[in-house]
């Protein structure tokens, strides 16, 4: 074993710890964005429903409808993006287990 290979082996645990820490940070970020997306959808529902219940058209009703649509679209985008990212992460977490099981059978 030459010196370069020893250095690589010594560096692997540090890289693994950094990768794990980054994955935890990404997961926390996704959870916060999921909560924010849910809250934005709730706000959009409240704004739109209160605007629809008003009888007369006014500037506030139009502003509420526009804000509700923007909040709804933003919230939906946050939810869709982060749910897809979580599903992708879950699939990647199961793939190594499947490979290990396949290697054990051979």
Steps between C-alpha positions, in 0.01 A plus 500: 500500500654826400475830681224642280268209577559545875413870473181419312394249765567754775299764315196275439352524852524879492327511162235258624433719807478812283266325258280383785492848655407654164225242455357589842508870415324431168237291674431774757476757222250282315287456812491875563409561137223237523359680803529836323325363192218360710461832681496691171225274369304561820542877459395477137186312600418759767556794266305356210211377712462835678517685167239275341260550793501877453204619293641815341810519287759727654870562473561292815309208353712508185822531700392210723427283199832582334693441824310176557589371155867596542517341847324190370735457205808559715379262770414231247840537333678468835301191590546330164873575478574383854280190492671393178842560661401294804373216282824506300702490823292209629556308176875562521504381861339168401722440196819423696306255717374324190853481358634360829226237506580408139869460583424281800297259286787446254 
